[in-house]
């Protein structure tokens, strides 16, 4: 069982895990059951999309440093999105991003993990309609969960979320549980926060 984190907590991934080179970052969420009236239209399923921003000196340099459903593999080959889940249905991770920590080019100092709701403004959806949201880091060698952060704040009105970041510090890889909601309605707007 990994470390359970609170918002703002940081934990080293590599300090007590000699040889850790590849991690799976699992992100998950469930849709809150919506009440429906007899004549109310059927609510649309909420499509959350996980993405990873590779930052150099804390900044996003360009579109090719964003790994998401439209660009599943970073140009360095070290960060890979495992595919888009359109509904979040079922238990466990809804989307996964694999990071080969030992191969991430030295110019990148952090990988920010975000989730946005696809067409949130058009569908009138927000993270207040999501429950059981989490991010977890798993050692790919043995599927051992290293840490997990359950997002528990009220995110009504928020259409995107900065879940956390994996970052390099003094030769170690660490994880920071952020859990910060935003009202960005497109991935590009979210990306601009790191430009």
C-alpha positions as CSV (number, residue, x, y, z in Angstrom):
1,X,0.0,0.0,0.0
2,X,1.4,3.4,-1.0
3,X,1.5,6.7,0.8
4,X,-1.9,8.4,1.0
5,X,-1.4,12.1,0.3
6,X,-3.2,15.3,1.2
7,X,-3.4,18.4,-1.0
8,X,-0.1,20.1,-1.1
9,X,2.0,17.2,0.2
10,X,5.1,16.1,-1.6
11,X,6.8,12.7,-1.6
12,X,10.0,11.2,-3.1
13,X,9.4,8.5,-5.6
14,X,13.0,7.4,-6.1
15,X,14.6,7.9,-2.6
16,X,13.5,4.6,-1.1
17,X,12.9,2.8,-4.5
18,X,16.4,2.0,-5.8
19,X,16.2,1.3,-9.6
20,X,12.8,2.8,-10.1
21,X,12.8,3.8,-13.7
22,X,9.3,3.5,-15.0
23,X,6.0,4.5,-13.4
24,X,2.4,4.3,-14.4
25,X,0.4,7.4,-13.4
26,X,-3.2,6.4,-13.0
27,X,-6.0,8.9,-13.0
28,X,-9.6,8.0,-12.1
29,X,-13.0,9.6,-11.5
30,X,-16.7,8.6,-11.3
31,X,-19.7,10.6,-12.5
32,X,-22.1,11.6,-9.7
33,X,-25.5,10.0,-10.3
34,X,-27.7,12.9,-11.7
35,X,-31.3,13.2,-10.8
36,X,-33.6,13.1,-13.7
37,X,-37.2,14.4,-14.0
38,X,-39.8,12.6,-16.0
39,X,-39.5,15.1,-18.9
40,X,-35.8,16.1,-18.4
41,X,-33.4,15.3,-21.2
42,X,-31.0,12.4,-20.5
43,X,-27.8,13.8,-19.2
44,X,-24.7,13.4,-21.4
45,X,-21.9,11.3,-20.1
46,X,-18.9,13.3,-18.8
47,X,-15.7,12.8,-20.9
48,X,-12.7,13.7,-18.8
49,X,-9.3,13.8,-20.6
50,X,-6.0,13.4,-18.9
51,X,-2.9,15.1,-20.2
52,X,0.7,15.6,-19.3
53,X,2.7,18.8,-19.8
54,X,6.5,18.4,-19.9
55,X,8.0,21.6,-18.6
56,X,11.5,22.9,-19.0
57,X,12.6,25.4,-16.4
58,X,9.0,25.4,-15.2
59,X,7.6,26.4,-18.7
60,X,5.8,24.7,-21.5
61,X,7.9,25.2,-24.6
62,X,5.4,24.1,-27.2
63,X,2.5,21.9,-28.3
64,X,4.8,18.9,-28.9
65,X,5.5,18.9,-25.1
66,X,1.8,18.0,-24.4
67,X,0.9,14.3,-24.2
68,X,-2.9,13.8,-24.6
69,X,-5.4,11.8,-26.6
70,X,-4.4,13.6,-29.8
71,X,-0.6,13.1,-29.2
72,X,-0.2,9.8,-27.3
73,X,3.6,9.8,-27.2
74,X,6.1,12.5,-26.4
75,X,8.7,13.1,-29.0
76,X,11.4,11.8,-26.6
77,X,9.5,8.5,-26.3
78,X,9.6,8.8,-22.5
79,X,6.0,9.7,-21.7
80,X,3.1,7.8,-23.2
81,X,-0.7,8.2,-22.8
82,X,-2.3,4.8,-22.9
83,X,-5.6,6.0,-24.5
84,X,-8.8,7.9,-24.0
85,X,-11.6,6.7,-21.8
86,X,-14.8,8.5,-22.9
87,X,-16.9,7.9,-19.8
88,X,-14.9,7.1,-16.7
89,X,-17.1,4.0,-16.1
90,X,-15.8,1.1,-14.0
91,X,-13.4,0.7,-11.2
92,X,-9.7,1.6,-11.1
93,X,-7.7,3.9,-13.4
94,X,-9.7,5.6,-16.1
95,X,-6.7,6.8,-18.0
96,X,-3.0,6.1,-17.6
97,X,0.2,7.8,-18.5
98,X,3.5,5.9,-18.4
99,X,6.7,7.8,-17.7
100,X,10.2,6.4,-18.1
101,X,11.8,8.5,-15.4
102,X,15.4,7.5,-16.1
103,X,15.1,8.5,-19.8
104,X,13.2,11.8,-19.5
105,X,15.6,14.3,-21.2
106,X,17.5,16.4,-18.6
107,X,16.0,19.7,-19.9
108,X,12.6,18.7,-18.5
109,X,12.3,19.4,-14.8
110,X,8.6,18.5,-14.3
111,X,5.6,16.7,-15.7
112,X,2.3,18.4,-14.8
113,X,-0.7,16.1,-14.9
114,X,-4.1,17.7,-15.7
115,X,-7.6,16.6,-16.5
116,X,-10.2,18.6,-18.4
117,X,-13.8,17.9,-19.2
118,X,-14.3,17.6,-23.0
119,X,-16.7,20.3,-24.3
120,X,-17.5,21.3,-20.7
121,X,-19.0,24.6,-21.7
122,X,-21.2,23.2,-24.4
123,X,-22.4,20.3,-22.2
124,X,-22.7,22.5,-19.1
125,X,-20.6,20.1,-17.1
126,X,-18.1,20.7,-14.3
127,X,-16.0,18.8,-11.7
128,X,-18.8,19.2,-9.1
129,X,-20.5,16.4,-11.2
130,X,-17.5,14.2,-10.6
131,X,-16.7,12.1,-7.5
132,X,-14.0,9.8,-6.3
133,X,-11.3,11.6,-8.3
134,X,-7.7,10.4,-7.7
135,X,-4.2,10.3,-9.1
136,X,-1.8,7.5,-8.1
137,X,1.7,6.5,-9.0
138,X,2.5,2.9,-9.5
139,X,5.9,1.2,-9.9
140,X,5.7,-0.7,-13.2
141,X,8.1,-3.4,-12.1
142,X,5.7,-4.9,-9.6
143,X,2.5,-2.9,-9.9
144,X,3.1,-1.6,-6.4
145,X,1.3,1.7,-5.6
146,X,3.8,4.2,-4.4
147,X,1.4,7.0,-3.5
148,X,-2.2,8.1,-4.1
149,X,-4.0,11.4,-3.8
150,X,-7.8,11.5,-3.5
151,X,-9.2,14.8,-4.5
152,X,-11.9,15.7,-1.9
153,X,-12.4,19.5,-2.2
154,X,-15.6,21.0,-3.7
155,X,-14.9,21.7,-7.4
156,X,-18.3,23.0,-8.4
157,X,-18.0,25.2,-11.5
158,X,-14.5,24.0,-12.3
159,X,-14.0,22.6,-15.8
160,X,-10.4,21.5,-15.5
161,X,-8.1,20.2,-12.8
162,X,-4.4,20.3,-12.1
163,X,-4.1,16.9,-10.3
164,X,-0.4,16.9,-9.5
165,X,3.1,16.9,-10.8
166,X,6.1,14.6,-11.0
167,X,9.3,16.7,-10.8
168,X,13.0,16.4,-10.5
169,X,14.8,17.8,-7.4
170,X,18.4,17.3,-6.4
171,X,18.6,14.1,-8.5
172,X,15.4,12.6,-7.1
173,X,12.0,12.3,-8.7
174,X,9.2,13.5,-6.5
175,X,5.4,13.9,-6.6
176,X,3.4,16.9,-5.6
177,X,-0.3,16.6,-4.9
178,X,-1.8,19.8,-6.3
179,X,-5.6,19.4,-6.7
180,X,-6.2,22.8,-8.1
181,X,-9.4,23.5,-10.1
182,X,-9.7,25.9,-13.0
183,X,-12.4,27.2,-15.2
184,X,-10.4,26.6,-18.4
185,X,-12.7,25.0,-21.0
186,X,-10.1,23.8,-23.4
187,X,-6.7,22.1,-23.1
188,X,-5.0,25.1,-24.8
189,X,-6.2,27.5,-22.1
190,X,-4.9,25.1,-19.4
191,X,-1.6,24.9,-21.3
192,X,-1.3,28.7,-21.4
193,X,-1.0,28.7,-17.6
194,X,2.4,27.1,-18.0
195,X,3.6,29.1,-21.0
